[in-house]
Amino acid sequence: MNQSVQNYPGLAGSGALAAQRNRVLRNTYWLLALSMVPTVLGAWIGVQTGLMRGMGPGMSAIVFLVGAFGLMFAVEKFKNSAAGVPLLLGFTFFMGLMLSRLLGSVLGLANGGSLIMLAFGGTGAIFLGMATLSTVIKRDLSSMGKFLFIGMIMLLVAMIANIFIQSSALMITLSVLAIGIFSAFILHDLKQVQDGVQTNYISATLGVYLSLYNVFSNLLALLGIFGGERD
C-alpha cells in the first residue's frame, strides 16, 4: 500500500499540472496587483498636467486605439521574453494616462472623490465575485470566449460611432453592456488559467487587466452621470 508516486505516473503528472496552473494563477494575481502602480501613476500625471484635456474626443479616440492596440501587440509578441513584463507595465501606464480625462471630469464634481472610490470598490467586488465563481464552475467556458469577443467588437464599433452621434442614452446603454461583457471576460479568463488552457501569466494578466479597466471606467462614467453633484 505504501508504494511511491513514481509507480503512478498519471498521478505525478496530474500533480505537476495542478502546480503549474496554481503558479500561473498566482503570478497573474501578483502581476495584476503590480500593474495598478503604473496605472495610478499615469492617471495622476494625466490629471495633474491636463495632457488629455487638450485633445478632442476624436483625436483622443485615435491616440487611444493606436497606442493601446500597438502596445497590446508588443506585449503578446514578447510575452515569453524578459521584455514582456516591462512592456505590460508600460501599457498599464499608458492606460492610466488615457483614464485621466474621465478622472479629471469626475474630480470636477463636488463628490468626485467619493464616486471614484465607489467605482473602485464596485470593480473590486465584481472581480472578487468573478474570481470566486471561476473556482466554483466546473464546466469548460472556452466556447464563451468567441461570443464575448464578438460582443466586444460590436461594443467598440458602437462606442466609436457614438463619438460622432453624441447620444447620452446610447452612451449609458453601452456602458451598462460593457460592464456586463467585461465582467464575463474576467470569469472566462480566470477559468482559462485554472483549466490550464492559458499557461502564460503575462497574457492572462493583460486580459484580466483590460476587463477590470473597462469595468471601472464604465462604472465610473455611470456614477458620474447618475450620482454626480455639481458645486
C-alpha positions as CSV (number, residue, x, y, z in Angstrom):
1,M,0.0,0.0,0.0
2,N,2.9,2.4,0.6
3,Q,4.1,2.4,-3.0
4,S,5.8,5.6,-4.1
5,V,4.3,8.2,-6.5
6,Q,6.8,7.1,-9.1
7,N,4.7,4.0,-9.6
8,Y,1.8,6.2,-10.6
9,P,3.0,8.4,-13.5
10,G,-0.6,9.6,-14.1
11,L,-0.9,10.9,-10.5
12,A,2.5,12.5,-10.7
13,G,1.6,14.2,-14.0
14,S,-1.7,15.5,-12.7
15,G,0.1,16.9,-9.6
16,A,2.6,18.7,-11.8
17,L,-0.2,20.1,-14.0
18,A,-2.1,21.4,-10.9
19,A,1.1,23.0,-9.6
20,Q,1.7,24.7,-12.9
21,R,-1.9,26.1,-13.0
22,N,-1.5,27.4,-9.5
23,R,1.8,29.0,-10.3
24,V,0.3,30.8,-13.4
25,L,-2.7,31.9,-11.4
26,R,-0.5,33.2,-8.6
27,N,1.8,35.1,-10.9
28,T,-1.2,36.5,-12.7
29,Y,-2.6,37.9,-9.5
30,W,0.8,39.3,-8.4
31,L,1.4,41.0,-11.8
32,L,-2.2,42.3,-11.8
33,A,-1.6,44.0,-8.5
34,L,1.8,45.4,-9.7
35,S,0.2,46.8,-12.8
36,M,-2.0,49.0,-10.7
37,V,1.1,51.1,-9.7
38,P,1.9,52.4,-13.2
39,T,-1.8,52.8,-13.9
40,V,-2.3,55.1,-10.9
41,L,1.0,56.9,-11.8
42,G,-0.2,57.5,-15.3
43,A,-3.6,58.7,-14.2
44,W,-2.1,61.1,-11.6
45,I,0.3,62.6,-14.2
46,G,-2.5,62.9,-16.7
47,V,-4.8,64.7,-14.2
48,Q,-2.0,67.0,-12.9
49,T,-0.8,68.0,-16.4
50,G,-4.1,68.0,-18.2
51,L,-2.4,66.2,-21.0
52,M,-5.6,64.5,-22.3
53,R,-7.9,67.5,-21.9
54,G,-6.2,69.3,-24.8
55,M,-7.3,66.6,-27.2
56,G,-10.8,66.5,-28.8
57,P,-12.9,63.3,-28.4
58,G,-11.9,62.2,-32.0
59,M,-8.2,62.7,-31.5
60,S,-8.3,61.1,-28.1
61,A,-10.0,58.0,-29.5
62,I,-7.4,57.7,-32.3
63,V,-4.5,58.0,-29.8
64,F,-6.2,55.5,-27.5
65,L,-6.8,52.9,-30.2
66,V,-3.4,53.2,-31.9
67,G,-1.5,53.3,-28.5
68,A,-3.5,50.5,-26.9
69,F,-3.5,48.1,-29.8
70,G,0.1,48.8,-30.6
71,L,1.2,48.1,-27.0
72,M,-1.0,45.1,-26.7
73,F,0.6,43.6,-29.8
74,A,4.0,44.2,-28.4
75,V,3.1,42.6,-25.1
76,E,1.8,39.5,-26.8
77,K,4.8,39.4,-29.1
78,F,7.3,39.4,-26.2
79,K,5.2,37.6,-23.6
80,N,7.8,34.8,-23.4
81,S,10.8,37.0,-23.1
82,A,12.3,39.3,-20.4
83,A,10.7,42.3,-22.1
84,G,7.2,41.0,-21.5
85,V,6.6,42.4,-18.0
86,P,8.2,45.9,-18.7
87,L,6.0,46.2,-21.8
88,L,2.9,45.2,-19.9
89,L,3.7,47.8,-17.2
90,G,4.3,50.4,-19.9
91,F,0.9,49.5,-21.4
92,T,-0.8,50.0,-18.0
93,F,0.9,53.4,-17.6
94,F,-0.4,54.4,-21.0
95,M,-3.9,53.2,-20.0
96,G,-3.7,55.3,-16.8
97,L,-2.9,58.4,-18.9
98,M,-5.9,57.6,-21.1
99,L,-8.1,57.3,-18.0
100,S,-7.1,60.7,-16.7
101,R,-9.6,62.5,-19.0
102,L,-12.5,60.7,-17.3
103,L,-11.0,61.0,-13.8
104,G,-10.4,64.8,-14.3
105,S,-14.1,65.2,-15.4
106,V,-15.4,63.3,-12.3
107,L,-13.0,65.1,-9.9
108,G,-14.6,68.3,-11.1
109,L,-17.8,67.2,-9.4
110,A,-18.4,68.1,-5.8
111,N,-18.4,64.4,-4.8
112,G,-15.9,63.3,-7.4
113,G,-13.5,61.7,-4.9
114,S,-16.3,59.6,-3.4
115,L,-17.5,58.4,-6.8
116,I,-14.0,57.3,-7.8
117,M,-13.7,55.3,-4.6
118,L,-17.2,53.8,-5.1
119,A,-16.3,52.8,-8.7
120,F,-13.1,51.3,-7.3
121,G,-15.0,49.3,-4.7
122,G,-17.6,48.2,-7.2
123,T,-14.9,47.0,-9.6
124,G,-13.1,45.1,-6.7
125,A,-16.4,43.5,-5.7
126,I,-17.0,42.3,-9.3
127,F,-13.5,41.0,-9.6
128,L,-13.9,39.1,-6.3
129,G,-17.2,37.7,-7.4
130,M,-15.9,36.5,-10.8
131,A,-12.7,35.1,-9.3
132,T,-14.8,33.1,-6.7
133,L,-17.2,32.0,-9.4
134,S,-14.4,30.8,-11.6
135,T,-13.4,28.3,-8.8
136,V,-16.9,27.0,-8.4
137,I,-17.9,26.5,-12.0
138,K,-16.7,23.1,-13.2
139,R,-17.8,23.2,-16.9
140,D,-15.5,24.4,-19.7
141,L,-16.1,28.0,-20.6
142,S,-13.8,28.1,-23.7
143,S,-16.7,28.5,-26.1
144,M,-17.9,31.5,-24.2
145,G,-14.9,33.4,-25.4
146,K,-15.9,33.7,-29.0
147,F,-19.3,35.2,-28.1
148,L,-17.7,37.6,-25.7
149,F,-15.2,38.7,-28.4
150,I,-18.0,39.3,-30.9
151,G,-19.9,41.3,-28.3
152,M,-16.7,43.3,-27.5
153,I,-16.1,44.2,-31.2
154,M,-19.7,45.3,-31.7
155,L,-19.5,47.4,-28.5
156,L,-16.2,49.0,-29.7
157,V,-17.8,49.9,-33.1
158,A,-20.9,51.4,-31.4
159,M,-18.7,53.4,-29.0
160,I,-16.7,54.8,-31.9
161,A,-19.9,55.7,-33.7
162,N,-21.2,57.4,-30.6
163,I,-18.2,59.8,-30.6
164,F,-19.9,61.4,-33.7
165,I,-23.5,60.7,-32.7
166,Q,-23.1,62.1,-29.2
167,S,-26.2,60.3,-27.8
168,S,-26.4,60.2,-24.0
169,A,-28.9,57.4,-24.0
170,L,-26.7,55.2,-26.2
171,M,-23.7,56.0,-24.1
172,I,-25.5,54.9,-20.9
173,T,-26.7,51.7,-22.7
174,L,-23.2,50.9,-24.0
175,S,-21.7,51.5,-20.5
176,V,-24.1,49.0,-18.9
177,L,-23.4,46.4,-21.7
178,A,-19.6,47.0,-21.3
179,I,-19.8,46.3,-17.5
180,G,-21.7,43.0,-18.2
181,I,-19.4,41.9,-21.1
182,F,-16.1,42.6,-19.4
183,S,-17.3,41.1,-16.1
184,A,-17.9,37.9,-18.0
185,F,-14.5,38.2,-19.6
186,I,-12.9,38.3,-16.1
187,L,-14.7,35.0,-15.3
188,H,-13.7,33.5,-18.7
189,D,-10.0,34.5,-18.5
190,L,-9.5,33.3,-14.9
191,K,-11.2,30.0,-15.7
192,Q,-8.9,29.5,-18.7
193,V,-5.9,29.8,-16.3
194,Q,-7.5,27.4,-13.8
195,D,-8.3,24.9,-16.6
196,G,-4.8,25.0,-17.9
197,V,-5.8,26.5,-21.3
198,Q,-3.9,29.7,-20.6
199,T,-0.4,29.0,-19.5
200,N,1.2,32.4,-19.9
201,Y,0.7,34.7,-16.9
202,I,1.6,37.8,-18.9
203,S,-1.2,37.1,-21.4
204,A,-3.6,36.2,-18.6
205,T,-2.8,39.4,-16.7
206,L,-3.2,41.5,-19.9
207,G,-6.7,40.0,-20.5
208,V,-7.9,40.4,-16.9
209,Y,-6.4,43.9,-16.6
210,L,-8.3,45.1,-19.7
211,S,-11.5,43.8,-18.4
212,L,-11.0,45.4,-15.0
213,Y,-10.1,48.7,-16.7
214,N,-13.3,48.7,-18.8
215,V,-15.5,47.7,-15.8
216,F,-14.0,50.5,-13.7
217,S,-14.1,53.2,-16.4
218,N,-17.7,52.4,-17.5
219,L,-18.9,52.1,-13.9
220,L,-17.3,55.5,-13.1
221,A,-18.9,57.1,-16.1
222,L,-22.3,55.9,-15.0
223,L,-21.8,57.0,-11.4
224,G,-20.7,60.4,-12.8
225,I,-23.9,60.7,-14.8
226,F,-26.4,59.5,-12.2
227,G,-24.6,60.4,-8.9
228,G,-22.6,63.4,-9.7
229,E,-23.2,66.6,-7.6
230,R,-22.4,70.0,-9.1
231,D,-21.0,72.7,-7.0
